[in-house]
Amino acid sequence: MKWRTILLQYCFLLVTCILTALEAVPIDIDKTKVENAQPVDSAKIEPPDTGLYYDEYLKQVIDVLETDNHFREKLQKADIEEIKSGRLSKELDLVSHHVRTKLDELKRQEVARLRMLIKAKLDSLQDTGIDHHALLKQFDHLNHLNPEKFESTDLDMLIKAATSDLEHYDKARHEEFKKYEMMKEHERREYLKTLNEEKRKEEESKFEEMKRKHENHPKVNHPGSKDQLKEVWEETDGLDPNDFDPKTFFKLHDVNSDGFLDEQELEALFTKELEKVYDPKNEEDDMVEMEEERLRMREHVMNETLDQQQFFTEEELKEYENLISIQETELKKKADELQKQKEELQRQHDQLEAQKLEYHQVLRQMEQKKLQQEISPSVPGGESKIQPRI
């Protein structure tokens, strides 16, 4: 999620710059307080996997670019449009030769990896005579026309591909959460249908009470607002609220001292706000909903909008329940068919067992008859061939 992190970093830098502009007089900060402040938990958080099929390549390219002082400085000064539009990619021409050489090598390794994937897929399909160069066109995070050199076009394509893919990733996460909420409400309503009138009223009353308890929490500050940052400054950092300084605050929470607040460092600022609303010990607080709120807070800082509407509409819930009903009907139909098949197989099995038993009975009768004939052979007239001794 690194490029998304870069966009988040810019937005947070913008917030801190605005807050700095609002300060009438520079504040003299007690440096001993800053030095003794405890680092936030984000320092312990491992960078998450973006889930992209080119995740490793993306991270390696960014790591190499961040070693170039010129590009790093340009990145810090760039706005969102410069990053997303690809104008920042032009700065690649000014990075050091050493950095360009490393980027060239990374691209050759990535192209080789993609070719191996293509070859493995074709081998599994036992297909031959296909142009590997043409198949490379399906990968839009690099320029396949020049597989040897990492150019500004490659950086531009990588940024745009990652931005687009991560936006789709967030959208998919929101859709999964919506399904989770609708299923939870569907199951609640289905459970109510199984109760009598008295029990149903009790459950509805309990449900409303849990909603009231969940909504009864301390004031939640607007994500990224001055009030929110000052509260972190005072309660988390343990500093005097009258000495709040955005620049010092930024340095305090830039745990790895890279000049940015990355996604994990930014999340740490939201934790206190989320703890006001969600407590894992409370039955009425859903931790899945808390993580969705955390994601929405991150997106708010990036997009400067916060959607306060409910997670799903009544129409969406009805549509979802209709879909569940159709699926349940189809599953029941399949289950009935399987049951009939099972019964038919059982009938055939029983029939075969009966035939097998009858067959063994006949065999035993024939063996007994044969054995009797061998022991006591008779002659015509019914007399035995064996004469008694005198």
C-alpha positions as a Markdown table, in Angstrom:
| # | Residue | x | y | z |
|---|---|---|---|---|
| 1 | Met | 0.0 | 0.0 | 0.0 |
| 2 | Lys | 3.1 | 2.2 | -0.3 |
| 3 | Trp | 1.8 | 4.6 | -3.0 |
| 4 | Arg | -1.4 | 5.0 | -1.2 |
| 5 | Thr | 0.7 | 5.7 | 1.8 |
| 6 | Ile | 2.5 | 8.5 | -0.1 |
| 7 | Leu | -0.8 | 10.1 | -0.9 |
| 8 | Leu | -1.8 | 9.8 | 2.7 |
| 9 | Gln | 1.5 | 11.3 | 3.8 |
| 10 | Tyr | 0.9 | 14.3 | 1.5 |
| 11 | Cys | -2.6 | 14.9 | 2.9 |
| 12 | Phe | -1.4 | 14.8 | 6.5 |
| 13 | Leu | 1.5 | 17.1 | 5.7 |
| 14 | Leu | -1.2 | 19.5 | 4.2 |
| 15 | Val | -3.2 | 19.3 | 7.5 |
| 16 | Thr | -0.1 | 20.1 | 9.6 |
| 17 | Cys | 0.8 | 23.0 | 7.3 |
| 18 | Ile | -2.7 | 24.4 | 7.7 |
| 19 | Leu | -2.5 | 24.1 | 11.4 |
| 20 | Thr | 0.9 | 25.8 | 11.4 |
| 21 | Ala | -0.6 | 28.7 | 9.5 |
| 22 | Leu | -3.3 | 29.1 | 12.1 |
| 23 | Glu | -0.8 | 29.6 | 14.9 |
| 24 | Ala | -0.3 | 33.3 | 15.4 |
| 25 | Val | 3.0 | 33.1 | 17.4 |
| 26 | Pro | 5.6 | 30.3 | 17.2 |
| 27 | Ile | 5.5 | 28.1 | 20.3 |
| 28 | Asp | 8.7 | 27.3 | 22.2 |
| 29 | Ile | 8.5 | 23.6 | 22.9 |
| 30 | Asp | 10.2 | 22.0 | 25.9 |
| 31 | Lys | 12.6 | 19.7 | 24.1 |
| 32 | Thr | 13.0 | 17.5 | 27.1 |
| 33 | Lys | 9.4 | 16.5 | 26.9 |
| 34 | Val | 9.7 | 15.7 | 23.3 |
| 35 | Glu | 12.8 | 13.5 | 23.9 |
| 36 | Asn | 11.2 | 11.6 | 26.7 |
| 37 | Ala | 7.9 | 11.0 | 24.9 |
| 38 | Gln | 7.1 | 7.4 | 24.4 |
| 39 | Pro | 7.0 | 6.2 | 20.7 |
| 40 | Val | 3.6 | 5.3 | 19.4 |
| 41 | Asp | 2.8 | 1.6 | 18.7 |
| 42 | Ser | 3.0 | 2.0 | 15.0 |
| 43 | Ala | 6.7 | 1.4 | 15.2 |
| 44 | Lys | 6.0 | -2.2 | 16.0 |
| 45 | Ile | 3.6 | -2.7 | 13.1 |
| 46 | Glu | 5.0 | -4.5 | 10.0 |
| 47 | Pro | 4.2 | -2.9 | 6.6 |
| 48 | Pro | 1.2 | -4.7 | 5.2 |
| 49 | Asp | 1.2 | -6.7 | 2.0 |
| 50 | Thr | -0.7 | -4.7 | -0.6 |
| 51 | Gly | -2.1 | -7.9 | -2.1 |
| 52 | Leu | -0.9 | -6.8 | -5.6 |
| 53 | Tyr | 0.8 | -9.4 | -7.8 |
| 54 | Tyr | 3.7 | -7.0 | -8.3 |
| 55 | Asp | 3.9 | -6.0 | -4.5 |
| 56 | Glu | 7.5 | -7.0 | -4.1 |
| 57 | Tyr | 8.6 | -5.1 | -7.3 |
| 58 | Leu | 6.6 | -2.0 | -6.1 |
| 59 | Lys | 8.3 | -2.0 | -2.7 |
| 60 | Gln | 11.8 | -2.5 | -4.1 |
| 61 | Val | 11.4 | 0.4 | -6.6 |
| 62 | Ile | 10.2 | 2.7 | -3.9 |
| 63 | Asp | 13.0 | 1.7 | -1.5 |
| 64 | Val | 15.6 | 2.4 | -4.2 |
| 65 | Leu | 14.0 | 5.8 | -5.2 |
| 66 | Glu | 14.0 | 6.9 | -1.5 |
| 67 | Thr | 17.8 | 6.6 | -1.4 |
| 68 | Asp | 18.1 | 9.4 | -3.9 |
| 69 | Asn | 18.1 | 12.8 | -2.1 |
| 70 | His | 16.9 | 14.7 | -5.2 |
| 71 | Phe | 13.9 | 12.5 | -5.8 |
| 72 | Arg | 13.1 | 12.3 | -2.1 |
| 73 | Glu | 13.0 | 16.1 | -1.8 |
| 74 | Lys | 10.8 | 16.4 | -4.9 |
| 75 | Leu | 8.4 | 13.8 | -3.4 |
| 76 | Gln | 8.1 | 15.7 | -0.2 |
| 77 | Lys | 7.2 | 18.9 | -2.1 |
| 78 | Ala | 4.9 | 17.2 | -4.7 |
| 79 | Asp | 1.1 | 17.4 | -4.4 |
| 80 | Ile | -1.4 | 14.6 | -5.1 |
| 81 | Glu | -2.0 | 15.6 | -8.7 |
| 82 | Glu | 1.7 | 15.6 | -9.5 |
| 83 | Ile | 2.0 | 12.1 | -8.1 |
| 84 | Lys | -1.2 | 10.7 | -9.7 |
| 85 | Ser | -0.8 | 12.5 | -13.1 |
| 86 | Gly | 2.7 | 11.2 | -13.6 |
| 87 | Arg | 4.5 | 14.6 | -13.6 |
| 88 | Leu | 6.6 | 13.4 | -10.7 |
| 89 | Ser | 7.9 | 10.6 | -12.9 |
| 90 | Lys | 9.8 | 13.1 | -15.0 |
| 91 | Glu | 12.1 | 13.7 | -12.1 |
| 92 | Leu | 13.5 | 10.2 | -12.7 |
| 93 | Asp | 15.7 | 11.6 | -15.3 |
| 94 | Leu | 17.6 | 13.6 | -12.6 |
| 95 | Val | 18.3 | 10.7 | -10.2 |
| 96 | Ser | 21.8 | 9.4 | -9.8 |
| 97 | His | 23.4 | 6.9 | -12.2 |
| 98 | His | 23.7 | 4.4 | -9.3 |
| 99 | Val | 19.9 | 4.6 | -8.6 |
| 100 | Arg | 19.1 | 4.2 | -12.3 |
| 101 | Thr | 21.3 | 1.1 | -12.5 |
| 102 | Lys | 19.5 | -0.5 | -9.6 |
| 103 | Leu | 16.1 | 0.3 | -11.1 |
| 104 | Asp | 17.2 | -1.2 | -14.4 |
| 105 | Glu | 18.2 | -4.4 | -12.7 |
| 106 | Leu | 14.9 | -4.5 | -10.7 |
| 107 | Lys | 12.9 | -4.2 | -14.0 |
| 108 | Arg | 14.9 | -6.9 | -15.7 |
| 109 | Gln | 14.2 | -9.2 | -12.7 |
| 110 | Glu | 10.5 | -8.4 | -12.8 |
| 111 | Val | 10.3 | -9.0 | -16.6 |
| 112 | Ala | 12.1 | -12.3 | -16.1 |
| 113 | Arg | 9.6 | -13.2 | -13.3 |
| 114 | Leu | 6.6 | -12.4 | -15.5 |
| 115 | Arg | 8.1 | -14.5 | -18.4 |
| 116 | Met | 8.5 | -17.4 | -16.1 |
| 117 | Leu | 4.9 | -17.1 | -15.0 |
| 118 | Ile | 3.7 | -17.0 | -18.6 |
| 119 | Lys | 5.9 | -20.0 | -19.5 |
| 120 | Ala | 4.6 | -22.0 | -16.5 |
| 121 | Lys | 1.0 | -21.2 | -17.5 |
| 122 | Leu | 1.6 | -22.2 | -21.1 |
| 123 | Asp | 3.4 | -25.4 | -20.1 |
| 124 | Ser | 0.5 | -26.4 | -17.9 |
| 125 | Leu | -1.8 | -25.8 | -20.9 |
| 126 | Gln | 0.6 | -27.6 | -23.3 |
| 127 | Asp | 0.3 | -24.6 | -25.6 |
| 128 | Thr | 3.1 | -23.6 | -28.0 |
| 129 | Gly | 3.8 | -21.0 | -30.6 |
| 130 | Ile | 2.5 | -18.1 | -28.6 |
| 131 | Asp | 4.4 | -14.8 | -28.6 |
| 132 | His | 5.7 | -14.1 | -25.1 |
| 133 | His | 6.2 | -10.5 | -26.0 |
| 134 | Ala | 2.5 | -10.1 | -26.8 |
| 135 | Leu | 1.5 | -11.7 | -23.5 |
| 136 | Leu | 3.6 | -9.2 | -21.6 |
| 137 | Lys | 1.1 | -6.5 | -22.7 |
| 138 | Gln | -1.4 | -7.8 | -20.2 |
| 139 | Phe | 0.8 | -6.5 | -17.4 |
| 140 | Asp | 0.2 | -2.7 | -17.1 |
| 141 | His | 2.6 | -1.9 | -14.3 |
| 142 | Leu | 5.7 | -1.6 | -16.5 |
| 143 | Asn | 6.7 | -0.7 | -20.1 |
| 144 | His | 7.2 | -4.1 | -21.8 |
| 145 | Leu | 8.5 | -2.4 | -25.0 |
| 146 | Asn | 11.9 | -1.8 | -23.3 |
| 147 | Pro | 12.5 | -4.7 | -20.9 |
| 148 | Glu | 16.1 | -3.7 | -20.2 |
| 149 | Lys | 15.7 | -0.1 | -18.9 |
| 150 | Phe | 13.6 | 1.5 | -16.2 |
| 151 | Glu | 12.4 | 4.8 | -17.6 |
| 152 | Ser | 10.0 | 7.5 | -16.5 |
| 153 | Thr | 7.3 | 5.7 | -18.3 |
| 154 | Asp | 7.8 | 2.7 | -16.0 |
| 155 | Leu | 7.4 | 4.8 | -12.9 |
| 156 | Asp | 4.4 | 6.5 | -14.3 |
| 157 | Met | 2.7 | 3.2 | -15.2 |
| 158 | Leu | 3.7 | 1.7 | -11.8 |
| 159 | Ile | 2.1 | 4.6 | -9.9 |
| 160 | Lys | -1.1 | 4.6 | -12.0 |
| 161 | Ala | -1.5 | 0.8 | -11.8 |
| 162 | Ala | -0.9 | 0.7 | -8.1 |
| 163 | Thr | -3.3 | 3.6 | -7.4 |
| 164 | Ser | -6.0 | 2.1 | -9.5 |
| 165 | Asp | -5.6 | -1.4 | -8.1 |
| 166 | Leu | -5.5 | -0.2 | -4.5 |
| 167 | Glu | -8.7 | 1.8 | -5.1 |
| 168 | His | -10.4 | -1.3 | -6.3 |
| 169 | Tyr | -9.0 | -3.1 | -3.3 |
| 170 | Asp | -10.6 | -0.6 | -0.9 |
| 171 | Lys | -13.9 | -0.8 | -2.8 |
| 172 | Ala | -13.9 | -4.6 | -2.5 |
| 173 | Arg | -13.2 | -4.3 | 1.3 |
| 174 | His | -16.2 | -1.9 | 1.7 |
| 175 | Glu | -18.4 | -4.4 | -0.3 |
| 176 | Glu | -17.3 | -7.3 | 1.9 |
| 177 | Phe | -18.1 | -5.2 | 5.0 |
| 178 | Lys | -21.5 | -4.3 | 3.7 |
| 179 | Lys | -22.3 | -8.0 | 3.1 |
| 180 | Tyr | -21.1 | -8.7 | 6.7 |
| 181 | Glu | -23.5 | -6.1 | 8.1 |
| 182 | Met | -26.4 | -7.2 | 5.9 |
| 183 | Met | -25.9 | -10.9 | 6.9 |
| 184 | Lys | -25.8 | -9.9 | 10.6 |
| 185 | Glu | -29.1 | -8.0 | 10.3 |
| 186 | His | -30.6 | -10.8 | 8.2 |
| 187 | Glu | -29.8 | -13.4 | 10.8 |
| 188 | Arg | -31.1 | -11.1 | 13.6 |
| 189 | Arg | -34.5 | -10.7 | 11.8 |
| 190 | Glu | -34.7 | -14.4 | 11.0 |
| 191 | Tyr | -34.1 | -15.2 | 14.7 |
| 192 | Leu | -36.9 | -12.8 | 15.7 |
| 193 | Lys | -39.3 | -14.8 | 13.4 |
| 194 | Thr | -38.7 | -17.9 | 15.5 |
| 195 | Leu | -39.8 | -16.1 | 18.8 |
| 196 | Asn | -43.3 | -15.5 | 20.2 |
| 197 | Glu | -44.6 | -12.0 | 20.6 |
| 198 | Glu | -43.3 | -11.5 | 24.1 |
| 199 | Lys | -39.8 | -12.8 | 23.4 |
| 200 | Arg | -39.6 | -10.8 | 20.2 |
| 201 | Lys | -40.4 | -7.6 | 22.1 |
| 202 | Glu | -37.8 | -8.4 | 24.6 |
| 203 | Glu | -35.1 | -9.0 | 21.9 |
| 204 | Glu | -36.1 | -5.8 | 20.1 |
| 205 | Ser | -35.9 | -3.8 | 23.3 |
| 206 | Lys | -32.4 | -5.3 | 24.0 |
| 207 | Phe | -31.3 | -4.5 | 20.5 |
| 208 | Glu | -32.3 | -0.9 | 20.8 |
| 209 | Glu | -30.7 | -0.6 | 24.3 |
| 210 | Met | -27.4 | -2.0 | 22.8 |
| 211 | Lys | -27.6 | 0.7 | 20.0 |
| 212 | Arg | -28.1 | 3.4 | 22.6 |
| 213 | Lys | -25.2 | 2.1 | 24.7 |
| 214 | His | -22.9 | 2.0 | 21.6 |
| 215 | Glu | -23.8 | 5.6 | 20.7 |
| 216 | Asn | -23.3 | 6.9 | 24.2 |
| 217 | His | -19.6 | 7.6 | 24.1 |
| 218 | Pro | -17.3 | 10.6 | 24.5 |
| 219 | Lys | -17.1 | 13.2 | 21.7 |
| 220 | Val | -15.2 | 11.9 | 18.7 |
| 221 | Asn | -13.1 | 14.5 | 17.1 |
| 222 | His | -13.1 | 15.0 | 13.4 |
| 223 | Pro | -10.2 | 12.8 | 11.9 |
| 224 | Gly | -7.2 | 15.0 | 11.1 |
| 225 | Ser | -8.7 | 18.1 | 12.9 |
| 226 | Lys | -6.7 | 20.3 | 15.2 |
| 227 | Asp | -8.8 | 19.1 | 18.2 |
| 228 | Gln | -8.0 | 15.5 | 17.4 |
| 229 | Leu | -4.3 | 16.1 | 17.1 |
| 230 | Lys | -4.2 | 18.2 | 20.3 |
| 231 | Glu | -5.9 | 15.5 | 22.2 |
| 232 | Val | -3.3 | 13.0 | 21.1 |
| 233 | Trp | -0.6 | 15.6 | 22.0 |
| 234 | Glu | -2.0 | 15.9 | 25.5 |
| 235 | Glu | -3.3 | 12.4 | 26.4 |
| 236 | Thr | -1.0 | 10.1 | 24.4 |
| 237 | Asp | 2.2 | 12.2 | 24.3 |
| 238 | Gly | 1.7 | 13.7 | 27.8 |
| 239 | Leu | 2.5 | 17.3 | 26.7 |
| 240 | Asp | 1.0 | 20.6 | 27.7 |
| 241 | Pro | -2.0 | 21.4 | 25.4 |
| 242 | Asn | -1.1 | 25.1 | 25.5 |
| 243 | Asp | 2.3 | 24.2 | 23.9 |
| 244 | Phe | 0.8 | 22.4 | 20.9 |
| 245 | Asp | 3.0 | 22.8 | 17.8 |
| 246 | Pro | 2.1 | 21.0 | 14.6 |
| 247 | Lys | 5.7 | 20.7 | 13.4 |
| 248 | Thr | 6.9 | 19.2 | 16.7 |
| 249 | Phe | 3.8 | 16.9 | 16.7 |
| 250 | Phe | 4.7 | 15.7 | 13.3 |
| 251 | Lys | 8.3 | 14.9 | 14.3 |
| 252 | Leu | 7.0 | 13.1 | 17.5 |
| 253 | His | 4.9 | 10.7 | 15.5 |
| 254 | Asp | 7.3 | 10.2 | 12.6 |
| 255 | Val | 8.6 | 7.1 | 14.4 |
| 256 | Asn | 11.1 | 6.0 | 11.8 |
| 257 | Ser | 12.2 | 9.6 | 11.1 |
| 258 | Asp | 11.8 | 9.3 | 7.4 |
| 259 | Gly | 10.1 | 12.7 | 7.0 |
| 260 | Phe | 6.6 | 11.2 | 6.4 |
| 261 | Leu | 3.8 | 9.8 | 8.5 |
| 262 | Asp | 3.2 | 6.5 | 6.9 |
| 263 | Glu | -0.1 | 4.5 | 7.0 |
| 264 | Gln | 0.8 | 2.8 | 10.3 |
| 265 | Glu | 1.9 | 6.0 | 12.0 |
| 266 | Leu | -1.3 | 7.6 | 10.8 |
| 267 | Glu | -3.5 | 4.8 | 12.1 |
| 268 | Ala | -1.9 | 5.2 | 15.5 |
| 269 | Leu | -3.5 | 8.7 | 15.7 |
| 270 | Phe | -6.9 | 7.3 | 15.1 |
| 271 | Thr | -6.7 | 4.6 | 17.7 |
| 272 | Lys | -7.7 | 6.9 | 20.6 |
| 273 | Glu | -10.8 | 8.1 | 18.7 |
| 274 | Leu | -11.8 | 4.6 | 18.0 |
| 275 | Glu | -11.3 | 3.5 | 21.6 |
| 276 | Lys | -14.0 | 6.1 | 22.6 |
| 277 | Val | -16.6 | 4.2 | 20.5 |
| 278 | Tyr | -15.4 | 0.6 | 20.5 |
| 279 | Asp | -14.5 | -1.6 | 23.5 |
| 280 | Pro | -13.9 | -5.4 | 22.8 |
| 281 | Lys | -15.4 | -6.1 | 26.3 |
| 282 | Asn | -18.8 | -4.6 | 25.4 |
| 283 | Glu | -21.4 | -6.8 | 23.7 |
| 284 | Glu | -22.7 | -3.8 | 21.8 |
| 285 | Asp | -19.4 | -3.0 | 20.1 |
| 286 | Asp | -18.4 | -4.8 | 17.0 |
| 287 | Met | -14.7 | -4.9 | 16.3 |
| 288 | Val | -15.3 | -5.6 | 12.6 |
| 289 | Glu | -17.1 | -2.3 | 12.4 |
| 290 | Met | -14.2 | -0.6 | 14.2 |
| 291 | Glu | -11.8 | -1.7 | 11.5 |
| 292 | Glu | -14.2 | -0.4 | 8.9 |
| 293 | Glu | -14.2 | 2.9 | 10.7 |
| 294 | Arg | -10.4 | 2.9 | 10.8 |
| 295 | Leu | -10.4 | 2.5 | 7.0 |
| 296 | Arg | -12.9 | 5.2 | 6.5 |
| 297 | Met | -10.9 | 7.6 | 8.7 |
| 298 | Arg | -7.8 | 6.9 | 6.6 |
| 299 | Glu | -9.8 | 7.6 | 3.4 |
| 300 | His | -11.2 | 10.8 | 5.0 |
| 301 | Val | -7.7 | 12.2 | 5.6 |
| 302 | Met | -6.9 | 11.4 | 1.9 |
| 303 | Asn | -10.2 | 12.6 | 0.4 |
| 304 | Glu | -11.1 | 15.2 | 2.9 |
| 305 | Thr | -14.6 | 13.8 | 3.1 |
| 306 | Leu | -16.3 | 11.5 | 5.6 |
| 307 | Asp | -19.3 | 9.6 | 4.7 |
| 308 | Gln | -21.6 | 9.4 | 7.7 |
| 309 | Gln | -24.4 | 7.5 | 6.1 |
| 310 | Gln | -25.4 | 4.0 | 7.3 |
| 311 | Phe | -23.5 | 1.0 | 6.0 |
| 312 | Phe | -26.4 | -0.2 | 3.9 |
| 313 | Thr | -29.9 | 0.8 | 2.9 |
| 314 | Glu | -33.1 | -1.1 | 3.5 |
| 315 | Glu | -33.4 | -1.6 | -0.3 |
| 316 | Glu | -29.9 | -3.1 | -0.4 |
| 317 | Leu | -30.8 | -5.4 | 2.5 |
| 318 | Lys | -33.9 | -6.6 | 0.8 |
| 319 | Glu | -32.0 | -7.3 | -2.4 |
| 320 | Tyr | -29.4 | -9.2 | -0.4 |
| 321 | Glu | -32.0 | -11.2 | 1.4 |
| 322 | Asn | -33.7 | -12.0 | -1.9 |
| 323 | Leu | -30.3 | -13.3 | -3.2 |
| 324 | Ile | -29.9 | -15.4 | 0.0 |
| 325 | Ser | -33.4 | -16.8 | -0.5 |
| 326 | Ile | -32.6 | -17.7 | -4.1 |
| 327 | Gln | -29.4 | -19.4 | -3.1 |
| 328 | Glu | -31.1 | -21.2 | -0.3 |
| 329 | Thr | -33.8 | -22.5 | -2.7 |
| 330 | Glu | -31.2 | -23.7 | -5.1 |
| 331 | Leu | -29.3 | -25.4 | -2.3 |
| 332 | Lys | -32.5 | -27.0 | -1.0 |
| 333 | Lys | -33.2 | -28.2 | -4.6 |
| 334 | Lys | -29.8 | -29.7 | -4.9 |
| 335 | Ala | -30.0 | -31.2 | -1.4 |
| 336 | Asp | -33.4 | -32.9 | -2.4 |
| 337 | Glu | -31.8 | -34.2 | -5.6 |
| 338 | Leu | -28.9 | -35.6 | -3.7 |
| 339 | Gln | -31.2 | -37.1 | -1.1 |
| 340 | Lys | -33.1 | -38.9 | -3.9 |
| 341 | Gln | -29.9 | -40.1 | -5.4 |
| 342 | Lys | -28.8 | -41.3 | -2.0 |
| 343 | Glu | -32.1 | -43.2 | -1.5 |
| 344 | Glu | -31.8 | -44.7 | -4.9 |
| 345 | Leu | -28.3 | -45.8 | -4.3 |
| 346 | Gln | -29.3 | -47.3 | -0.9 |
| 347 | Arg | -32.2 | -49.1 | -2.6 |
| 348 | Gln | -29.8 | -50.6 | -5.2 |
| 349 | His | -27.4 | -51.4 | -2.5 |
| 350 | Asp | -30.0 | -53.3 | -0.5 |
| 351 | Gln | -31.1 | -55.1 | -3.6 |
| 352 | Leu | -27.6 | -56.2 | -4.4 |
| 353 | Glu | -27.1 | -57.3 | -0.8 |
| 354 | Ala | -30.3 | -59.3 | -1.0 |
| 355 | Gln | -29.1 | -60.9 | -4.2 |
| 356 | Lys | -25.7 | -61.6 | -2.7 |
| 357 | Leu | -27.3 | -63.2 | 0.3 |
| 358 | Glu | -29.6 | -65.4 | -1.9 |
| 359 | Tyr | -26.6 | -66.3 | -4.0 |
| 360 | His | -24.6 | -67.4 | -1.0 |
| 361 | Gln | -27.6 | -69.4 | 0.3 |
| 362 | Val | -27.8 | -71.3 | -3.0 |
| 363 | Leu | -24.1 | -72.0 | -3.0 |
| 364 | Arg | -24.3 | -73.4 | 0.6 |
| 365 | Gln | -27.2 | -75.6 | -0.4 |
| 366 | Met | -25.3 | -76.9 | -3.4 |
| 367 | Glu | -22.2 | -77.6 | -1.4 |
| 368 | Gln | -24.1 | -79.4 | 1.3 |
| 369 | Lys | -25.9 | -81.6 | -1.3 |
| 370 | Lys | -22.6 | -82.4 | -3.0 |
| 371 | Leu | -21.0 | -83.3 | 0.4 |
| 372 | Gln | -23.9 | -85.6 | 1.2 |
| 373 | Gln | -23.6 | -87.4 | -2.1 |
| 374 | Glu | -19.9 | -88.0 | -1.6 |
| 375 | Ile | -20.4 | -89.4 | 1.9 |
| 376 | Ser | -23.4 | -91.7 | 1.1 |
| 377 | Pro | -23.6 | -92.6 | -2.6 |
| 378 | Ser | -26.7 | -94.6 | -3.5 |
| 379 | Val | -27.4 | -97.2 | -6.3 |
| 380 | Pro | -30.6 | -97.6 | -8.4 |
| 381 | Gly | -33.3 | -99.0 | -6.2 |
| 382 | Gly | -32.2 | -97.0 | -3.2 |
| 383 | Glu | -29.7 | -99.6 | -1.8 |
| 384 | Ser | -26.2 | -98.6 | -0.7 |
| 385 | Lys | -23.2 | -99.9 | -2.7 |
| 386 | Ile | -21.4 | -100.6 | 0.6 |
| 387 | Gln | -22.1 | -104.2 | 1.9 |
| 388 | Pro | -22.0 | -104.7 | 5.7 |
| 389 | Arg | -19.3 | -107.2 | 7.0 |
| 390 | Ile | -20.3 | -110.7 | 8.3 |
